[in-house]
Amino acid sequence: MVTSPAAQDARPHAGRPTAADPLEEAGLPTGGVAQRLGVSPTTVRSWERRYGLGPAHRESGHHRRWSPQDIAVLETMCRLTARGVPPNEAARAALADRPAADRTGTSGPTPPEQVTGLQDGARRGPGPGGSRALRVGTVRPECRGLARAAVRLDAPEVVAILREAVEELGVIDAWTEVIMPALRAAGRKWAADGEQYVEVEHLLSWNVSSVLRGVAVGTAAMRPVPPVLLAAAPVELHSLPLEATAAALAERGLPFRMLGAAVPPRALLDAVQRIGPRAVMIWSQDRHTADLELLGRAAASVWGPRGSRGGAVVVAAGPGWGRARLPAGTAAPRTLADAVDLLEQTVTG
């Protein structure tokens, strides 16, 4: 299992060789270093060639052997590029951390400012993940770093980036600008390459869910208003958008009840009667899971004693509803921000 540099720093001696470790004496070959870092050997060689991140000491006529100090430089490179730092800047920072004796040795690598590609603007080599990198387009650095960490299957780094994004941007912006572009890129790769990228999408989704649930259940103080009921349409298995909604509601101190994926009509209507919410959100990812009849029945549900009966505003969320003509008493916000604003207005109005 590959452990991220951040995780190793948090645990003294974890993943670090001891004095008796063969790595301390002979060093690791390039293939072993790549496996340890969770990147391809091509990436390690490219970093050495373009940015001077090679072994500080190399004997003529021998294969490259990477010392613990050399590997620490590459770990810094991985950590910085995973956070979206451009490779040339990450290389400068990584080499700056190398001990002075290693930086000035006659057998050390070429300083980064003299490496071909930094001065003349030559084409850069692949980042972490090599040719398997996800194409995320023009996005925030956090999203690019998240995609790189996911391709490396570096779960600790994925979690660290997600938590920082949520803390700094808030749930809604983190979901819209960091999480969703990375998830879409993983989904496109999965669709184009079959089973090859399933592991990337699954690891990313699981950790996104974990971080969002941590926010959703970690908020103790809730406002004294009726809870929002959250559920996916029958046979709808996608629930991450619901979890993002729950986390955004919790961030605003709004209570909710999460039913999750694939909720049967009877179970959902039963929950509406038992909870008596002012707002119900039903998610549909695909038109084949959208159930307009269920929307109408949920919107028509009433509860409470005669003379003071209540009902709920039903929010049809997700692309599955498309441009279908929605029943009375329902609304169809286009974005997570719009949905959360509508839910807040409904339960606090």
C-alpha positions in Angstrom: 0.0 0.0 0.0 1.4 3.5 -0.9 1.4 6.0 1.9 1.4 9.7 1.1 4.2 12.0 2.2 1.6 13.8 4.4 0.7 10.6 6.2 4.4 9.7 6.7 5.1 13.2 8.1 2.3 12.7 10.6 3.8 9.4 11.9 7.4 9.6 12.9 9.5 6.9 11.4 6.5 5.5 9.4 7.7 4.5 5.9 11.3 5.7 6.8 14.2 3.3 6.5 16.1 2.4 9.7 19.9 2.3 10.0 19.8 -1.4 9.2 17.5 -1.0 6.3 19.1 -2.2 2.9 17.8 1.1 1.4 20.1 3.0 3.7 23.1 1.1 2.4 22.5 0.4 -1.3 19.5 2.6 -2.2 16.5 1.7 -4.3 16.3 1.3 -8.1 14.1 3.6 -10.1 11.3 1.0 -10.4 11.3 0.5 -6.6 11.1 4.2 -6.0 8.2 4.6 -8.5 6.3 1.8 -6.7 7.0 3.4 -3.3 5.7 6.8 -4.4 2.8 5.5 -6.5 3.9 7.0 -9.8 5.2 5.5 -13.0 8.9 4.9 -13.6 8.6 7.1 -16.6 7.5 10.0 -14.3 10.5 9.5 -12.1 12.9 9.5 -15.1 11.1 12.6 -16.5 11.5 14.5 -13.3 15.2 13.6 -13.2 15.8 14.6 -16.9 13.7 17.8 -16.9 14.0 19.1 -13.3 17.2 17.6 -12.0 15.5 15.5 -9.3 17.9 12.6 -9.8 20.1 10.8 -7.2 22.5 13.2 -5.6 25.4 10.7 -5.9 25.8 8.3 -8.8 28.8 6.1 -9.6 29.9 5.9 -13.2 28.8 2.7 -15.0 26.2 1.8 -12.3 22.4 1.9 -12.4 20.7 4.7 -10.5 20.3 4.0 -6.8 18.1 6.3 -4.8 19.0 7.1 -1.2 16.4 8.0 1.5 17.4 11.6 1.0 16.8 11.4 -2.8 13.4 9.8 -2.2 12.5 12.5 0.3 13.0 15.1 -2.5 10.7 13.1 -4.8 8.1 12.8 -2.0 8.1 16.6 -1.7 7.7 16.8 -5.5 4.7 14.4 -5.3 3.1 16.4 -2.4 3.4 19.8 -4.1 2.2 18.7 -7.5 -0.7 16.9 -5.9 -1.7 20.3 -4.5 -1.6 21.9 -7.9 1.8 23.5 -7.8 3.3 23.7 -11.3 6.0 21.0 -11.8 8.9 23.4 -12.3 8.1 25.4 -9.1 7.6 22.1 -7.2 11.0 20.9 -8.3 12.7 24.1 -7.1 11.1 23.8 -3.7 11.9 20.1 -3.5 15.6 20.7 -4.4 15.7 23.6 -1.9 14.9 21.1 0.9 17.8 18.8 -0.1 20.8 19.0 2.4 23.5 21.4 1.3 26.1 18.7 0.9 23.9 16.9 -1.6 23.1 20.1 -3.5 26.7 21.1 -3.9 28.3 17.7 -4.5 30.2 17.3 -7.8 28.1 14.2 -8.6 24.8 15.9 -7.8 22.1 16.8 -10.4 22.0 19.9 -12.5 20.4 22.8 -10.7 16.8 23.3 -11.7 17.3 26.7 -13.3 19.8 25.0 -15.8 17.7 22.1 -16.7 16.4 22.0 -20.2 12.8 23.0 -20.2 12.9 25.5 -17.4 14.6 28.3 -19.3 13.5 27.6 -22.9 9.9 26.7 -22.1 10.3 23.2 -23.6 7.4 20.8 -23.2 7.0 19.4 -19.7 6.9 15.8 -18.9 3.9 14.0 -17.5 2.8 14.8 -13.9 2.0 12.1 -11.3 0.2 9.2 -12.8 2.1 9.6 -16.2 -0.1 9.0 -19.2 -2.9 7.9 -16.9 -3.5 11.4 -15.7 -7.1 12.7 -15.8 -8.0 15.5 -18.1 -9.8 18.0 -15.9 -9.5 21.1 -18.2 -9.3 24.6 -16.8 -9.9 24.2 -13.1 -8.7 25.3 -9.7 -5.3 24.0 -8.6 -7.0 22.0 -5.8 -9.0 20.1 -8.4 -6.0 19.3 -10.5 -4.1 18.1 -7.4 -7.1 16.0 -6.4 -7.2 14.3 -9.8 -3.5 13.6 -9.7 -3.7 12.1 -6.2 -6.7 9.9 -7.2 -4.8 8.5 -10.2 -1.9 7.6 -7.9 -4.5 6.0 -5.5 -3.0 8.2 -2.8 -6.0 8.1 -0.5 -4.5 10.1 2.4 -3.6 13.0 0.0 -7.1 12.8 -1.6 -8.6 13.2 1.9 -6.2 16.0 2.8 -7.1 18.0 -0.4 -10.8 17.4 0.1 -10.8 18.6 3.7 -8.8 21.7 2.9 -11.1 22.5 0.0 -14.2 22.2 2.2 -12.7 24.2 5.0 -11.4 27.0 2.8 -14.1 27.2 0.1 -17.2 25.8 1.9 -19.1 22.8 0.9 -20.9 24.3 -2.1 -17.9 25.8 -3.8 -15.7 22.8 -3.0 -18.3 20.5 -4.6 -18.8 22.7 -7.7 -15.2 23.8 -8.4 -13.1 20.9 -7.0 -15.0 17.7 -6.5 -17.4 17.6 -9.5 -14.8 18.3 -12.2 -12.6 15.5 -10.8 -15.5 13.1 -10.6 -16.6 13.9 -14.1 -13.0 13.4 -15.4 -12.8 10.0 -13.7 -16.2 9.0 -15.1 -15.1 10.0 -18.6 -12.0 7.9 -18.3 -13.9 5.0 -17.0 -16.4 5.2 -19.9 -13.6 5.5 -22.5 -11.2 2.8 -21.1 -13.6 0.3 -19.5 -12.4 -1.3 -16.3 -9.0 0.4 -16.2 -10.2 3.4 -14.3 -12.8 1.9 -12.1 -10.4 1.8 -9.2 -9.7 5.6 -9.5 -13.4 6.5 -9.6 -14.2 4.2 -6.7 -11.4 5.5 -4.5 -12.3 9.1 -5.3 -16.0 8.6 -4.7 -15.5 6.7 -1.4 -13.3 9.4 0.0 -15.5 12.3 -1.2 -18.4 10.5 0.6 -16.4 10.1 3.7 -15.4 13.8 3.9 -18.9 15.0 3.1 -20.4 12.7 5.7 -17.9 14.0 8.2 -19.2 17.5 7.7 -22.8 16.4 7.7 -22.7 14.5 11.0 -20.0 16.7 12.7 -22.1 19.8 13.2 -23.7 19.7 16.6 -25.6 22.9 16.7 -28.7 22.9 14.5 -31.3 25.6 14.2 -34.8 24.8 15.6 -36.5 24.3 12.3 -38.2 21.2 10.7 -35.7 18.8 9.0 -35.2 18.5 5.3 -35.9 15.0 4.0 -33.3 13.8 1.4 -33.8 10.7 -0.8 -32.9 9.4 -4.2 -35.6 8.3 -6.6 -36.5 4.6 -6.7 -33.7 2.5 -8.4 -31.4 5.6 -8.4 -28.1 4.4 -7.0 -26.2 7.7 -7.1 -26.2 9.4 -3.7 -23.1 11.7 -3.6 -25.1 14.8 -4.6 -27.5 14.1 -1.7 -24.5 13.8 0.6 -23.2 17.1 -0.7 -26.6 18.7 0.0 -26.6 17.2 3.6 -23.1 18.6 4.2 -24.1 22.1 2.9 -27.3 22.1 5.0 -25.3 21.1 8.1 -22.8 23.9 7.3 -25.8 26.3 7.6 -27.1 24.6 10.8 -30.1 23.2 9.1 -31.3 19.7 10.2 -31.9 16.9 7.7 -32.9 13.3 7.5 -31.0 11.2 4.9 -32.6 8.2 3.3 -30.0 7.6 0.7 -30.1 5.8 -2.6 -32.9 3.9 -4.2 -35.8 4.6 -1.8 -39.0 2.8 -2.8 -42.1 5.0 -3.2 -43.9 3.5 -0.2 -40.9 4.0 2.1 -40.4 7.6 1.0 -44.1 8.5 1.4 -44.1 6.8 4.8 -41.2 8.9 5.9 -42.9 12.1 4.8 -45.9 11.2 7.0 -43.8 10.3 10.0 -41.4 13.2 9.8 -43.7 16.0 8.5 -41.0 18.0 6.7 -41.5 21.3 5.1 -39.1 20.3 2.3 -38.3 17.1 0.5 -35.5 16.7 -2.0 -35.6 13.8 -4.4 -32.5 13.2 -6.6 -32.5 11.6 -10.0 -29.3 11.2 -12.0 -30.8 9.7 -15.1 -34.2 10.0 -16.8 -34.8 6.3 -16.4 -34.9 6.7 -12.6 -37.1 9.8 -12.6 -40.5 9.1 -11.2 -42.9 11.9 -11.9 -45.8 10.1 -10.2 -43.8 9.9 -7.0 -43.1 13.6 -7.1 -46.8 14.3 -7.4 -47.7 12.0 -4.5 -45.0 13.5 -2.3 -46.2 17.0 -3.1 -49.8 16.1 -2.4 -49.0 14.5 1.0 -50.5 16.2 4.1 -50.2 15.4 7.7 -51.3 16.7 11.1 -54.7 17.2 12.8 -57.6 18.6 10.8 -57.4 22.3 10.7 -53.7 22.5 11.0 -52.5 20.1 8.3 -49.1 20.7 6.7 -47.5 19.8 3.4 -44.0 19.9 1.9 -42.3 21.7 -1.0 -40.8 18.9 -3.1 -37.5 19.7 -4.8 -36.8 17.6 -7.9 -33.0 17.7 -8.1 -30.6 16.3 -10.7 -30.4 15.9 -14.5 -32.8 12.9 -14.5 -35.8 15.2 -14.4 -34.7 17.0 -17.5 -37.4 19.2 -19.0 -40.3 17.1 -17.9 -43.4 19.0 -16.8 -43.3 18.8 -13.0 -46.3 18.4 -10.8 -47.7 21.3 -8.8 -46.0 21.9 -5.6 -42.5 21.0 -6.9 -39.4 23.0 -7.8 -36.4 22.1 -9.9 -33.3 24.1 -9.0 -30.4 23.8 -11.4 -27.4 23.9 -9.1 -26.5 22.7 -5.6 -26.3 26.4 -4.4 -29.8 27.1 -5.7 -31.2 23.9 -4.1 -29.7 24.6 -0.7 -30.9 28.3 -0.8 -34.4 27.1 -1.7 -34.4 24.4 1.1 -33.2 27.0 3.6 -35.9 29.5 2.6 -38.6 26.9 2.8 -37.8 25.5 6.2 -37.0 28.9 7.8 -39.7 31.0 6.1 
